[in-house]
Amino acid sequence: MFLPVNERQFEFWRMRRDGMAGAEIARSFSVSRQSVSKALQGMDSKVSRVLLEMAQSNHIEVTKVNFERGVLFGRSVQLKTDAIVFVSAKHGVQVWYRHDGDCDGCSHAHECEELLRDYAGEMGIKLAVPKSPAEMADELFQKLEGII
């Protein structure tokens, strides 16, 4: 599933997610605050729709959601585990399931580690010493849930 937005609209949303006020965003792009506000309302609508659609299509029961930050916490009905759906500027919309997988034996461990490090950086979250991707995800999403 993709997030159908234009680049400027997404950049406004990302800047707000990073803590910048609408007036600051408007000044940095030399546009009106009303233009920024309208773009952000459109983005919030798109982000909420895509998060909820991803949760529904993956049979995730929603427990907590923050559309402005682009993150949804829930529980997978089928897998009987916690799940998170999130919007990453670099990686798009992602679904992650909590698991105790054997990351050392997985050919995708490096990709998962990169995704998690990138997303932690986007959200301004510092991760502890290197761990397996499953352990990184547990730390990242526990910290993220604490700030949402």
DRENBALUM-621676 format. One record per atom (N, C-alpha, C): residue number from 1; atom name; x, y, z. Coordinates in steps of 0.001 Angstrom, whole numbers, always signed. Layout:
# DRENBALUM-621676
k a east north up
NUM CA X Y Z
...
END
This chain:
# DRENBALUM-621676
k a east north up
1 N +854 -1167 +0
1 CA +0 +0 +0
1 C +900 +1229 +0
2 N +568 +2208 -777
2 CA +1368 +3425 -846
2 C +568 +4606 -322
3 N +1276 +5700 -112
3 CA +670 +6915 +408
3 C +655 +7925 -726
4 N -501 +8125 -1422
4 CA -554 +9001 -2595
4 C -539 +10481 -2211
5 N +652 +11070 -2191
5 CA +792 +12479 -1814
5 C +1818 +13141 -2722
6 N +1760 +14480 -2744
6 CA +2827 +15161 -3460
6 C +3969 +15410 -2480
7 N +5155 +15659 -3024
7 CA +6346 +15773 -2187
7 C +6274 +16927 -1194
8 N +5773 +18062 -1611
8 CA +5704 +19212 -713
8 C +4756 +18932 +446
9 N +3622 +18357 +139
9 CA +2645 +18015 +1171
9 C +3276 +17073 +2202
10 N +3991 +16071 +1717
10 CA +4637 +15124 +2625
10 C +5732 +15820 +3432
11 N +6474 +16710 +2809
11 CA +7537 +17435 +3510
11 C +6953 +18294 +4628
12 N +5847 +18967 +4391
12 CA +5171 +19738 +5438
12 C +4819 +18813 +6613
13 N +4245 +17661 +6302
13 CA +3830 +16713 +7326
13 C +5037 +16210 +8113
14 N +6103 +15870 +7390
14 CA +7318 +15377 +8044
14 C +7917 +16438 +8965
15 N +7920 +17696 +8519
15 CA +8466 +18784 +9331
15 C +7633 +18979 +10605
16 N +6315 +18890 +10476
16 CA +5459 +18998 +11659
16 C +5704 +17819 +12592
17 N +5842 +16636 +12023
17 CA +6125 +15445 +12837
17 C +7429 +15620 +13611
18 N +8372 +16342 +13009
18 CA +9654 +16606 +13653
18 C +9582 +17729 +14675
19 N +8397 +18347 +14841
19 CA +8221 +19350 +15875
19 C +8164 +20788 +15401
20 N +8177 +21008 +14104
20 CA +8139 +22371 +13588
20 C +6697 +22876 +13534
21 N +6496 +24114 +13935
21 CA +5164 +24724 +13905
21 C +4776 +25096 +12476
22 N +3471 +25182 +12231
22 CA +2960 +25530 +10906
22 C +3501 +26845 +10388
23 N +3611 +27848 +11264
23 CA +4134 +29157 +10850
23 C +5588 +29048 +10399
24 N +6368 +28215 +11088
24 CA +7773 +28014 +10701
24 C +7866 +27314 +9340
25 N +7020 +26344 +9140
25 CA +6996 +25632 +7858
25 C +6648 +26610 +6741
26 N +5634 +27438 +6980
26 CA +5210 +28422 +5978
26 C +6359 +29368 +5630
27 N +7046 +29847 +6632
27 CA +8182 +30756 +6385
27 C +9284 +30073 +5590
28 N +9582 +28831 +5924
28 CA +10685 +28143 +5244
28 C +10376 +27859 +3771
29 N +9104 +27804 +3415
29 CA +8710 +27563 +2022
29 C +8162 +28820 +1346
30 N +8119 +29920 +2096
30 CA +7573 +31188 +1581
30 C +6147 +31024 +1049
31 N +5328 +30355 +1860
31 CA +3912 +30188 +1531
31 C +3103 +30642 +2740
32 N +1798 +30762 +2560
32 CA +938 +31203 +3659
32 C +728 +30081 +4674
33 N +414 +30482 +5904
33 CA +96 +29491 +6941
33 C -1147 +28704 +6553
34 N -2071 +29379 +5870
34 CA -3290 +28695 +5431
34 C -2966 +27577 +4436
35 N -1988 +27826 +3549
35 CA -1589 +26783 +2595
35 C -1008 +25581 +3329
36 N -184 +25863 +4320
36 CA +405 +24780 +5108
36 C -685 +24036 +5867
37 N -1587 +24764 +6491
37 CA -2669 +24154 +7249
37 C -3527 +23251 +6364
38 N -3865 +23736 +5185
38 CA -4684 +22949 +4261
38 C -3941 +21677 +3822
39 N -2654 +21829 +3519
39 CA -1853 +20673 +3114
39 C -1758 +19652 +4250
40 N -1577 +20127 +5472
40 CA -1475 +19222 +6617
40 C -2795 +18507 +6889
41 N -3907 +19196 +6718
41 CA -5208 +18543 +6881
41 C -5368 +17427 +5857
42 N -4949 +17701 +4628
42 CA -5009 +16675 +3586
42 C -4117 +15490 +3911
43 N -2914 +15772 +4408
43 CA -1994 +14701 +4771
43 C -2524 +13888 +5941
44 N -3061 +14567 +6949
44 CA -3612 +13836 +8095
44 C -4704 +12870 +7642
45 N -5517 +13319 +6713
45 CA -6578 +12466 +6194
45 C -5990 +11255 +5456
46 N -4973 +11496 +4631
46 CA -4346 +10401 +3882
46 C -3615 +9438 +4806
47 N -2884 +9972 +5785
47 CA -2150 +9125 +6715
47 C -3126 +8288 +7537
48 N -4187 +8905 +8029
48 CA -5158 +8143 +8824
48 C -5785 +7033 +7983
49 N -6129 +7360 +6745
49 CA -6746 +6358 +5870
49 C -5801 +5188 +5618
50 N -4542 +5481 +5285
50 CA -3616 +4400 +4953
50 C -3262 +3563 +6184
51 N -3106 +4196 +7354
51 CA -2818 +3419 +8564
51 C -3973 +2482 +8886
52 N -5188 +3003 +8824
52 CA -6352 +2175 +9147
52 C -6587 +1083 +8100
53 N -6340 +1401 +6824
53 CA -6487 +386 +5781
53 C -5442 -721 +5942
54 N -4216 -345 +6281
54 CA -3169 -1352 +6494
54 C -3522 -2237 +7691
55 N -4027 -1618 +8753
55 CA -4429 -2403 +9925
55 C -5545 -3376 +9550
56 N -6534 -2872 +8827
56 CA -7656 -3731 +8445
56 C -7196 -4864 +7528
57 N -6402 -4556 +6522
57 CA -5993 -5588 +5568
57 C -5056 -6622 +6190
58 N -4385 -6245 +7285
58 CA -3491 -7182 +7975
58 C -4126 -7763 +9238
59 N -5431 -7544 +9405
59 CA -6188 -8078 +10544
59 C -5564 -7671 +11878
60 N -5287 -6371 +11986
60 CA -4715 -5814 +13203
60 C -5792 -5009 +13922
61 N -6064 -5384 +15167
61 CA -7008 -4631 +15995
61 C -6267 -3426 +16568
62 N -6778 -2236 +16320
62 CA -6125 -994 +16721
62 C -6263 -778 +18220
63 N -5141 -479 +18882
63 CA -5171 -161 +20310
63 C -4796 +1299 +20564
64 N -3968 +1869 +19702
64 CA -3512 +3249 +19891
64 C -3043 +3774 +18536
65 N -3402 +5032 +18236
65 CA -3012 +5589 +16944
65 C -2730 +7078 +17087
66 N -1765 +7563 +16321
66 CA -1455 +8983 +16270
66 C -1211 +9327 +14804
67 N -2200 +9968 +14173
67 CA -2107 +10253 +12749
67 C -1064 +11324 +12446
68 N -899 +12287 +13353
68 CA +90 +13340 +13119
68 C +1509 +12799 +13135
69 N +1751 +11744 +13899
69 CA +3072 +11117 +13938
69 C +3163 +9941 +12964
70 N +2034 +9510 +12440
70 CA +2032 +8440 +11451
70 C +2325 +7072 +12032
71 N +1694 +6756 +13159
71 CA +1962 +5471 +13799
71 C +678 +4897 +14398
72 N +535 +3588 +14263
72 CA -625 +2866 +14769
72 C -123 +1627 +15502
73 N -578 +1442 +16722
73 CA -266 +245 +17502
73 C -1495 -632 +17539
74 N -1277 -1936 +17500
74 CA -2400 -2853 +17563
74 C -1964 -4264 +17866
75 N -2888 -5165 +17633
75 CA -2631 -6585 +17891
75 C -3120 -7391 +16700
76 N -2236 -8230 +16173
76 CA -2597 -9091 +15048
76 C -3512 -10205 +15537
77 N -4689 -10263 +14932
77 CA -5659 -11297 +15289
77 C -5133 -12661 +14859
78 N -4574 -12744 +13661
78 CA -4115 -14018 +13125
78 C -2847 -14527 +13802
79 N -1898 -13615 +14024
79 CA -606 -14032 +14574
79 C -557 -13990 +16101
80 N -1581 -13388 +16702
80 CA -1675 -13272 +18160
80 C -421 -12623 +18747
81 N -41 -11485 +18138
81 CA +1119 -10735 +18611
81 C +894 -9253 +18377
82 N +1654 -8430 +19085
82 CA +1555 -6991 +18892
82 C +2070 -6613 +17516
83 N +1495 -5553 +16971
83 CA +1884 -5080 +15652
83 C +1913 -3558 +15657
84 N +2682 -3011 +14746
84 CA +2749 -1565 +14574
84 C +2748 -1277 +13085
85 N +1988 -264 +12706
85 CA +1977 +227 +11328
85 C +2503 +1648 +11413
86 N +3487 +1982 +10564
86 CA +4069 +3312 +10649
86 C +4442 +3849 +9278
87 N +4527 +5172 +9209
87 CA +4915 +5864 +7981
87 C +6347 +6346 +8156
88 N +7203 +5908 +7255
88 CA +8607 +6306 +7246
88 C +8864 +7146 +6010
89 N +9573 +8252 +6184
89 CA +9895 +9100 +5034
89 C +10736 +8341 +4013
90 N +11627 +7485 +4484
90 CA +12527 +6751 +3589
90 C +11941 +5428 +3094
91 N +11151 +4764 +3939
91 CA +10702 +3404 +3624
91 C +9212 +3265 +3362
92 N +8473 +4369 +3391
92 CA +7039 +4309 +3123
92 C +6256 +3732 +4285
93 N +5141 +3120 +3991
93 CA +4271 +2545 +5024
93 C +4763 +1129 +5311
94 N +4950 +844 +6593
94 CA +5494 -445 +7018
94 C +4605 -1076 +8084
95 N +4602 -2396 +8116
95 CA +3930 -3152 +9176
95 C +5003 -4015 +9840
96 N +5063 -3968 +11165
96 CA +6036 -4771 +11905
96 C +5290 -5553 +12972
97 N +5620 -6837 +13085
97 CA +5016 -7698 +14094
97 C +6055 -8032 +15155
98 N +5666 -7943 +16418
98 CA +6584 -8313 +17494
98 C +6805 -9817 +17426
99 N +8084 -10200 +17486
99 CA +8423 -11619 +17432
99 C +9790 -11846 +18065
100 N +10066 -13072 +18378
100 CA +11354 -13469 +18939
100 C +12138 -14248 +17900
101 N +12121 -13773 +16676
101 CA +12745 -14485 +15572
101 C +14237 -14671 +15714
102 N +14755 -15608 +14949
102 CA +16195 -15872 +14904
102 C +16789 -14980 +13822
103 N +17098 -13756 +14192
103 CA +17581 -12779 +13223
103 C +18961 -13141 +12686
104 N +19761 -13860 +13479
104 CA +21104 -14233 +13025
104 C +21052 -15141 +11797
105 N +20028 -15961 +11719
105 CA +19910 -16892 +10606
105 C +19062 -16377 +9454
106 N +18654 -15118 +9510
106 CA +17748 -14568 +8495
106 C +18522 -13757 +7454
107 N +18201 -13980 +6204
107 CA +18875 -13253 +5117
107 C +18412 -11799 +5016
108 N +17351 -11441 +5732
108 CA +16825 -10071 +5690
108 C +17204 -9250 +6916
109 N +18026 -9782 +7794
109 CA +18361 -9103 +9051
109 C +18967 -7723 +8804
110 N +19837 -7612 +7826
110 CA +20466 -6309 +7549
110 C +19420 -5290 +7087
111 N +18494 -5707 +6233
111 CA +17426 -4814 +5764
111 C +16553 -4354 +6935
112 N +16219 -5277 +7816
112 CA +15398 -4930 +8982
112 C +16144 -3950 +9883
113 N +17425 -4214 +10104
113 CA +18231 -3329 +10941
113 C +18290 -1925 +10343
114 N +18478 -1829 +9041
114 CA +18520 -521 +8372
114 C +17181 +209 +8507
115 N +16092 -495 +8262
115 CA +14757 +82 +8401
115 C +14540 +632 +9811
116 N +14858 -163 +10810
116 CA +14641 +243 +12201
116 C +15529 +1420 +12597
117 N +16787 +1407 +12180
117 CA +17694 +2532 +12490
117 C +17220 +3813 +11794
118 N +16831 +3692 +10536
118 CA +16333 +4858 +9808
118 C +15091 +5430 +10481
119 N +14155 +4552 +10821
119 CA +12915 +5021 +11418
119 C +13169 +5624 +12802
120 N +14037 +5005 +13586
120 CA +14384 +5574 +14894
120 C +14955 +6974 +14709
121 N +15820 +7152 +13711
121 CA +16379 +8469 +13432
121 C +15311 +9470 +13037
122 N +14375 +9048 +12203
122 CA +13279 +9931 +11788
122 C +12457 +10390 +12985
123 N +12289 +9514 +13942
123 CA +11451 +9819 +15105
123 C +12247 +10441 +16247
124 N +13569 +10607 +16049
124 CA +14403 +11216 +17080
124 C +14605 +10327 +18287
125 N +14633 +9024 +18057
125 CA +14792 +8058 +19138
125 C +16185 +7439 +19048
126 N +16894 +7469 +20149
126 CA +18216 +6853 +20232
126 C +18057 +5408 +20685
127 N +18723 +4509 +19957
127 CA +18696 +3103 +20324
127 C +19985 +2742 +21054
128 N +19890 +1800 +21977
128 CA +21043 +1342 +22748
128 C +21998 +576 +21842
129 N +22968 -29 +22427
129 CA +23992 -774 +21696
129 C +23368 -1721 +20685
130 N +24109 -2033 +19631
130 CA +23557 -2909 +18585
130 C +22999 -4213 +19145
131 N +21865 -4571 +18611
131 CA +21153 -5780 +19014
131 C +20615 -6429 +17756
132 N +19911 -7527 +17929
132 CA +19235 -8145 +16790
132 C +18092 -7225 +16367
133 N +17649 -7317 +15115
133 CA +16514 -6493 +14684
133 C +15272 -6677 +15553
134 N +14992 -7888 +15999
134 CA +13812 -8107 +16845
134 C +13958 -7345 +18166
135 N +15155 -7359 +18755
135 CA +15398 -6625 +20002
135 C +15380 -5117 +19759
136 N +15937 -4688 +18613
136 CA +15900 -3266 +18261
136 C +14455 -2795 +18140
137 N +13629 -3592 +17485
137 CA +12227 -3235 +17290
137 C +11515 -3121 +18628
138 N +11765 -4065 +19526
138 CA +11137 -3993 +20845
138 C +11504 -2690 +21547
139 N +12787 -2333 +21527
139 CA +13235 -1098 +22171
139 C +12631 +127 +21493
140 N +12702 +168 +20169
140 CA +12202 +1303 +19407
140 C +10713 +1523 +19652
141 N +9920 +485 +19531
141 CA +8486 +647 +19625
141 C +8027 +876 +21068
142 N +8777 +365 +22036
142 CA +8478 +674 +23435
142 C +8726 +2164 +23693
143 N +9843 +2687 +23196
143 CA +10127 +4113 +23362
143 C +9131 +4965 +22594
144 N +8785 +4540 +21392
144 CA +7834 +5283 +20583
144 C +6461 +5320 +21256
145 N +6027 +4210 +21787
145 CA +4717 +4167 +22455
145 C +4699 +5104 +23660
146 N +5850 +5285 +24293
146 CA +5938 +6173 +25436
146 C +5804 +7653 +25073
147 N +6104 +8012 +23818
147 CA +6007 +9414 +23420
147 C +4753 +9715 +22612
148 N +4017 +8705 +22238
148 CA +2798 +8907 +21435
148 C +1610 +9123 +22354
END
